[in-house]
Amino acid sequence: MATWFVFLMPIDEHLNRRIRDALAAHVGISEKKMMGGLCFFLNGNMLCGARRHQDGIGRFMFRVGKANQATALRDPDAQEVVHGTRKLGGFVRVDAHDCDESALRRWLHLCLDHAAALPAKT
């Protein structure tokens, strides 16, 4: 199982542009640089992030929520997110080459539904 460091995410502008374009019609979206990377939020709640991994592969990280994680992991392109030795509940990762525009919109829809159900953060 590959380790994917969530809090140290080198910026990949191509992947970030794909996320921005897919979220352009949504209100309440913000971005925050975190430890050299970029994460996207809805009303202050994390939705997703993207990075170029050390092996050169671009990957998306989606916050689908713990209740949706088992269903999300049934997708053959989704994998658990592991930080060090700890699995991060409610998060999945998908390699960019396995995530066309249709798949990206589907993943983001799941993230948006999860984040919309949470209280807004200021």
C-alpha positions in Angstrom: 0.0 0.0 0.0 1.5 3.3 -1.0 1.8 6.1 1.5 0.3 9.4 0.4 1.2 12.4 2.6 -1.8 14.6 2.9 -0.3 17.6 4.7 2.8 17.9 2.5 1.3 18.2 -1.0 3.5 19.7 -3.7 1.5 21.9 -5.9 0.5 20.6 -9.3 -1.1 23.5 -11.2 -2.5 21.3 -13.9 -4.5 19.2 -11.4 -5.5 22.3 -9.4 -6.8 23.9 -12.6 -8.9 20.8 -13.3 -10.5 21.1 -9.9 -11.0 24.9 -10.2 -12.8 24.4 -13.5 -15.0 21.7 -12.2 -16.0 23.7 -9.1 -16.3 27.1 -10.9 -20.1 27.1 -10.7 -20.3 26.5 -7.0 -20.6 29.2 -4.4 -18.6 29.1 -1.2 -15.4 27.5 -2.7 -12.1 28.6 -1.3 -8.5 27.4 -1.6 -5.9 27.3 1.1 -2.2 26.6 0.8 -1.2 24.0 3.3 2.4 23.0 3.8 3.4 23.7 0.2 0.3 22.3 -1.4 -3.3 23.4 -2.1 -6.6 22.2 -0.7 -10.1 23.2 -1.8 -12.9 23.9 0.6 -16.7 24.4 0.6 -17.8 26.9 3.3 -14.6 26.1 5.2 -14.9 22.3 5.0 -12.2 20.4 3.1 -13.3 18.9 -0.2 -10.2 17.7 -1.9 -6.6 18.3 -2.9 -4.1 17.3 -5.6 -0.4 16.7 -5.8 2.3 15.2 -7.9 3.7 12.3 -5.9 7.4 11.5 -5.6 7.0 8.8 -8.3 5.8 11.5 -10.7 2.2 10.4 -10.8 -0.4 13.1 -10.2 -3.1 12.1 -7.7 -6.3 13.6 -6.4 -7.4 13.2 -2.8 -11.2 13.4 -2.2 -12.9 13.8 1.2 -16.0 11.7 0.7 -16.8 11.2 4.4 -16.6 8.1 6.6 -20.1 7.1 5.7 -19.3 7.0 2.0 -15.8 5.6 2.2 -16.7 1.9 1.8 -18.8 2.7 -1.3 -16.2 4.9 -2.7 -13.5 2.2 -2.3 -15.6 -0.1 -4.5 -14.4 2.0 -7.4 -11.4 0.1 -8.8 -9.5 3.4 -9.2 -9.9 4.5 -5.6 -7.5 3.7 -2.8 -7.4 4.5 0.9 -5.4 7.5 1.9 -2.6 6.6 4.4 -0.6 9.2 6.3 2.5 7.5 7.7 1.0 4.3 9.1 -2.5 5.7 9.8 -5.4 5.3 7.4 -7.4 8.5 7.1 -11.0 7.8 7.4 -13.3 9.5 5.0 -10.6 10.1 2.3 -9.8 8.3 -0.9 -7.2 9.0 -3.6 -7.3 8.5 -7.3 -4.5 8.7 -9.8 -5.0 11.6 -12.2 -4.6 9.3 -15.3 -7.6 7.3 -13.9 -9.7 10.4 -13.4 -11.1 11.9 -16.6 -13.4 14.9 -16.5 -16.5 12.8 -15.9 -15.0 10.9 -13.1 -13.6 14.1 -11.5 -17.1 15.7 -11.5 -18.5 12.5 -10.0 -15.9 12.4 -7.2 -16.4 16.2 -6.6 -20.1 15.7 -6.4 -19.6 13.2 -3.6 -17.3 15.5 -1.8 -19.6 18.5 -2.2 -22.6 16.5 -0.8 -20.5 15.5 2.2 -19.2 19.0 2.9 -22.6 20.6 2.4 -24.0 18.4 5.2 -21.4 19.8 7.6 -21.8 23.1 9.6 -20.0 26.0 7.8 -16.6 27.0 9.3 -15.5 30.6 9.4 
